Amino acid sequence: MPRRSRYDVLFEEDERAIARQNMFRSIADLTALAWADIPGVEAVGATGGLVKKLWREMPYWRRRGEPSLASLHTLDMAVWVSSTECIPRLRIAFGRVLTDATARGVNHDMAHFYLRAVVYDADSDAYRGFVCTYGTCPKGKPPCEARGCGAVPFLQQFDDYDRFDAEADRLRAHMLFRRGHGIVGRAADLPESEP
């Protein structure tokens, strides 16, 4: 069997990364629909690698040659809430989205812990924390030892994430849902990355 050229390998890696980003975007749209039904959720957006074209980086398994498109590892979302009481329901709804997406063939390998959802106050845009993906709160894991983590059930805190990071994520967010307006955008409609 002849060896494939490095360009063929690079092209296949790029195609896989683009397909993965498209799958993540589809799940982001389904998540926005699910979260829109939860009282207390005022807005939902996609952020991070979901909203921009994929960048090139050297894969950890390759020491030399050409960099390929980055493969997403987190579903970066932003959610604005009027009450933190809805946060446990966000986690449960996301689990249902993944189950339904897997049954329909949309989800190929995403797990619940891929979710990285930043929570903001709907009135002030103030950063509140992240939706925790653990099954219980507190779980007793090292991340649970961050200052303020678990003070609100399933609202996770990180010591290395501050208000400047939160502001950058908020400004990057592509809005998918707004209470009173319904679905205002789709992650699937964002410009596609190119190999």
C-alpha positions, 0 to 999 in steps of 0.5 A: 500500500503506497504511503499517503502524501503529507498533504493528503494527511493534512487535508484529512485532518483539516476536514475532520476539524471542520466537521467537528466544528460544524457538529459543535455548532449544531449542538450549540443551536440545539442547546440554545433551543433547550435552554430557551425553555428554562425560566430564568434564562434570558439570553444564550450565545455561542463564543470561543472556537464556535464563532470564529474560523479555525486557526492552525496549530501544530498537533501534539503528535507531530514534531515537524511539518505543516500545522493543521486546523485546530480541533475543538475540545469545548462547547463554548457557550454564554448564558445570561440568567435572571436567577441562579436557581435555573443553573441546575436545569441547564446542566440537565437540559444539556444532557438531554440535548446530547442524548437526543443528538446522539439518537439522531446521528448529530452527536458523534463524540461529545460528552457532557464535560465538553460544555464550557458555559459562562454565566452572566447576570441578565441585568448587569452583564456581571460574570457569575461563574460557569455551569458545572457539569458534575453530577453532584455539588460539591463533588469533592474534586480539586476544581471544587476547592476554588474560592466561591465554587459551589456557593450557588449549586452547580455554579462553578468557579475557577481561580485562573478565570477573572472578570477580564476573561469573562468580559472577552467571552461576553463581547465575543458571544454570537447571540442565539436566543433572547427572551422576548425575541426568540431565536435570533441567530444560529451557530450553524450559519456562522462562516465555515472554516476552510482547509 
